[in-house]
Amino acid sequence: MEILDKSILAETEGTRVVKIEVNQPLIASKAEAGQFVVLMAKAEGERIPLTVVDKDVAKGSITLIFQELGLTTKFLGKLKKGDSLYSIAGPLGHPTEIKKYGNVILVGGGVGIAEIYPVAKALKEAGNCVIAIIGARTKELLILENELKNISDELHITTDDGSYSRKGFVTDILKESLTCNLKLKTYNLIYAVGPIPMMRMVSSIGFEHKIKTVVSLNALMVDGTGMCGSCRVTVGGKIKFSCVDGPEFEGALIDWDEFEKRSRIYADKEKHICKLRGLN
C-alpha cells in the first residue's frame, strides 16, 4: 500500500488539504462513485474513512483527499511519496445511484468538494446536465476547480470572505438558481457534501422545492463495517449505520439535531491528544 504520489492542494492559516495516490489495484478495480475506504496509517493508529475521489484501473491506484484536522489525518499528512500505509479496507458503503436524471445540482463545501467530484463525473458520463456549486472559506482553500469545470455544464463558486469569485455561501447560489430557473428547468436531484450546517440547509432548500436531495454523511466511524455502531444516524425515524446503510441518505429524512450532537462527541479529546503529541 505504497503512496505513489502526494501533493498539497490547499494550505492557509494552519489548514492544509492533501491529495495522495495509493497503490491498491483490487480497490481500484471495484470502487464506484460514492464509496469510501477505511485506512490505518500505522499499526497503532485509528481507522478513518476517506472517499475514493478517483481511480486508475490500469495503474492500480486510488486517489484520496483529506484535510489535516484530527490526530490521524495530521499524521497521514506527514507521510511522503514512497511511504506505506498500514492497511486499507474497501470499497465500502453503497455506491451512488447513477442514472439519467436530467438536470442535477451538486453542492460541495470545503473538502466536500473532493467527495462530489466522482459523483459529478459519473452523473455526467450517464448523460446528465451537471450544475456544480462549490465553496470554501477563502480562495486558498478552494480545491478541484479545474477538474469540476471540465465535467460540469455550469460551475458556480463562492468564498466566505469574498477573496475569489462571489462572496457568500453555496446555499445562496442554490436558492437563487432554483428560484430563477424552476420555470425554465426541472431539477430532479440535488447532491451535497460538506459541513453539517451546509448539508442541513441544502436539504431544507431541496425539501422546500420538492426536489430529491441526497447527502453523503461524514459520520464518526471506528470499524466501518457495521460492527461498532458509532456511525449510527436516525433516518426517517429508524436507526441506520452510515458505513453499511450509507454513507448517502435522503437529507429531508435525517435527524440533523442528533447527527450534529454525535459529531462533536470526541472533539475535546481529539484536540487534547493532538496537543500532547505535538500535532497542533
C-alpha positions in Angstrom: 0.0 0.0 0.0 2.7 2.4 -1.1 2.0 6.1 -1.5 2.7 6.6 -5.2 2.3 10.4 -5.2 1.4 13.2 -2.8 0.6 16.9 -3.3 -0.7 19.8 -1.3 -4.0 21.1 -2.8 -4.6 23.9 -0.4 -2.8 25.5 2.6 -3.5 28.6 4.6 -3.8 29.7 8.2 -2.9 26.3 9.6 -5.3 24.4 7.4 -4.0 22.0 4.8 -5.7 19.8 2.3 -3.6 16.9 0.9 -4.0 14.5 -2.0 -2.4 11.1 -2.1 -2.4 8.4 -4.7 -2.1 4.9 -3.2 -1.2 1.6 -4.9 -4.3 -0.5 -4.4 -5.3 -2.4 -7.6 -8.1 -4.5 -6.0 -10.0 -1.5 -4.7 -9.3 0.4 -7.9 -10.9 -2.4 -9.9 -14.1 -2.4 -7.8 -14.7 1.1 -6.4 -17.7 3.1 -7.7 -18.7 6.8 -7.2 -19.8 7.5 -3.6 -17.9 4.7 -2.0 -15.1 5.0 0.5 -12.2 3.2 2.1 -11.2 2.8 5.8 -7.5 3.1 6.3 -4.9 2.9 9.1 -1.8 5.0 8.6 0.2 2.9 11.2 -0.4 -0.3 13.2 -1.2 1.5 16.5 -3.3 4.1 14.8 -7.1 4.5 14.4 -9.2 3.6 11.4 -10.6 6.6 9.4 -12.9 6.7 6.4 -11.9 8.6 3.2 -13.9 8.8 -0.1 -12.4 7.3 -3.2 -12.0 10.5 -5.2 -10.6 8.9 -8.3 -9.1 5.7 -9.5 -6.8 4.4 -12.3 -7.6 0.8 -13.0 -4.7 0.4 -15.4 -2.2 1.8 -12.9 -3.9 0.0 -10.0 -4.2 3.1 -7.9 -6.8 5.1 -6.0 -6.8 8.8 -5.1 -7.7 10.1 -1.6 -8.1 13.7 -0.5 -8.2 14.8 3.2 -8.0 17.8 5.4 -5.4 17.7 8.2 -7.8 18.0 11.1 -7.5 15.3 13.7 -4.7 13.1 15.0 -4.7 10.6 12.2 -5.1 13.0 9.3 -2.3 15.1 10.7 0.0 12.1 10.9 -1.1 10.9 7.4 -0.2 14.4 6.1 3.4 13.9 7.3 3.9 10.8 5.2 5.8 11.1 1.9 5.8 9.6 -1.5 7.2 6.1 -1.2 6.0 5.6 2.4 3.4 2.8 3.0 0.1 2.8 4.8 -0.5 0.0 7.3 -3.9 -1.1 5.9 -6.8 -0.1 3.6 -10.2 -1.8 3.5 -12.7 -1.2 0.8 -14.5 -0.2 -1.2 -17.2 0.3 1.5 -20.7 1.8 1.6 -23.3 1.8 -1.1 -22.4 3.4 -4.4 -24.3 6.5 -5.6 -27.3 5.6 -7.7 -26.1 6.8 -11.1 -28.7 7.1 -13.8 -30.2 9.6 -16.3 -31.9 12.1 -14.0 -31.8 15.1 -16.4 -30.7 18.3 -14.6 -28.8 17.7 -11.4 -27.2 20.1 -8.9 -24.1 19.1 -6.9 -23.1 21.2 -3.9 -19.7 20.9 -2.3 -18.3 22.8 0.7 -14.7 22.7 1.8 -13.1 19.3 1.5 -16.6 18.0 0.5 -15.7 19.3 -3.0 -13.5 16.3 -3.3 -16.4 14.0 -2.5 -18.8 15.4 -5.0 -16.2 15.2 -7.8 -16.5 11.4 -8.5 -20.3 11.6 -8.4 -20.4 14.6 -10.7 -18.1 12.7 -13.1 -20.3 9.6 -13.1 -23.5 11.6 -13.5 -22.1 13.5 -16.5 -21.0 10.2 -18.1 -24.6 9.0 -17.6 -25.8 11.8 -19.8 -27.0 14.3 -17.2 -26.7 18.1 -17.2 -24.5 18.8 -14.3 -24.6 22.1 -12.3 -21.8 22.3 -9.7 -21.8 24.8 -6.8 -18.7 24.8 -4.7 -17.5 27.0 -1.9 -14.6 27.5 0.5 -13.7 29.7 3.4 -11.2 31.6 1.3 -9.6 31.3 -2.2 -6.5 29.4 -0.9 -8.8 26.6 0.3 -10.7 26.1 -2.9 -9.9 22.7 -4.5 -10.6 20.9 -7.8 -11.9 23.9 -9.6 -10.5 22.9 -13.0 -11.4 19.3 -12.6 -15.1 20.2 -12.0 -15.1 22.8 -14.7 -14.1 20.2 -17.2 -17.1 17.9 -16.4 -19.8 20.4 -15.4 -22.2 22.3 -17.7 -22.2 25.1 -15.1 -19.8 25.8 -12.3 -20.6 28.4 -9.6 -18.0 29.3 -6.9 -18.3 31.2 -3.6 -15.9 32.1 -0.9 -17.0 33.2 2.6 -14.6 36.1 2.6 -15.1 37.2 -1.0 -11.4 36.6 -1.9 -12.4 34.7 -5.1 -15.5 34.7 -7.3 -18.6 35.5 -5.4 -18.7 36.4 -1.7 -21.3 34.3 0.2 -22.3 30.7 0.7 -23.1 27.8 -1.7 -26.7 27.8 -0.3 -27.1 31.4 -1.5 -26.5 30.3 -5.1 -28.6 27.2 -4.7 -31.6 29.3 -3.6 -31.2 31.7 -6.4 -30.7 29.0 -9.0 -33.9 27.3 -8.0 -35.9 30.5 -7.7 -34.8 31.8 -11.0 -34.7 28.7 -13.1 -37.5 26.4 -11.9 -39.9 27.9 -14.5 -37.3 27.1 -17.2 -35.8 23.9 -16.0 -36.8 20.8 -14.0 -34.3 19.7 -11.5 -34.5 16.0 -10.5 -31.7 15.7 -8.0 -29.6 17.7 -5.5 -26.5 16.1 -4.1 -24.5 17.7 -1.3 -21.4 17.0 0.7 -19.7 19.4 3.2 -20.1 20.8 6.7 -23.1 19.6 8.6 -24.9 23.0 8.7 -24.5 23.4 4.9 -25.9 19.9 4.2 -28.7 20.6 6.6 -29.6 23.8 4.8 -29.3 22.3 1.3 -31.7 19.5 2.5 -34.1 22.1 3.7 -34.0 24.0 0.4 -34.5 20.8 -1.6 -37.4 19.8 0.5 -39.0 23.3 0.1 -38.8 23.0 -3.7 -39.8 19.3 -3.7 -36.5 18.1 -5.2 -35.0 14.8 -4.0 -31.9 15.8 -2.0 -29.1 13.3 -1.2 -26.3 13.9 1.2 -23.2 11.9 2.0 -22.7 11.9 5.7 -19.2 12.3 7.3 -20.3 10.3 10.4 -17.9 9.2 13.1 -16.6 5.7 12.2 -14.5 3.2 14.1 -15.0 -0.2 12.5 -16.5 0.8 9.1 -18.3 -2.5 8.6 -21.4 -2.2 10.8 -19.9 -3.8 14.0 -19.3 -0.8 16.3 -22.4 1.3 15.8 -20.5 4.6 16.2 -21.8 6.0 12.9 -25.5 5.5 13.6 -27.9 8.1 12.4 -31.6 8.4 12.6 -33.2 8.5 9.1 -37.0 8.5 8.7 -37.4 7.6 12.4 -35.2 4.4 12.0 -31.6 3.8 13.2 -29.2 3.4 10.2 -25.5 2.9 10.1 -23.6 5.3 7.8 -20.9 2.7 6.9 -23.2 -0.1 5.7 -26.6 1.6 5.0 -25.0 4.8 3.6 -23.0 6.9 3.5 -25.7 8.6 1.4 -29.2 9.3 2.7 -32.1 11.5 1.7 -31.5 14.8 3.5 -35.1 15.5 4.4 -35.3 12.3 6.5 -32.2 12.8 8.7 -32.5 13.8 12.4 -30.0 16.6 12.0 -30.0 17.7 15.6 -29.0 14.3 16.8 -26.4 14.0 14.0 -24.8 17.3 14.9 -24.5 16.4 18.6 -23.0 13.0 17.8 -20.4 14.5 15.5 -19.0 16.6 18.4 -18.6 13.7 21.0 -14.9 13.4 20.7 -13.9 16.9 19.7 -12.3 17.9 23.0 -10.4 14.6 23.4 -9.1 14.9 19.8 -7.7 18.4 20.5 -6.1 17.2 23.8 -4.4 14.2 22.1 -3.1 16.3 19.2 -1.7 18.8 21.7 0.1 16.1 23.7 1.6 14.6 20.5 2.7 18.0 19.1 0.4 17.7 16.1 -1.5 21.0 16.6 
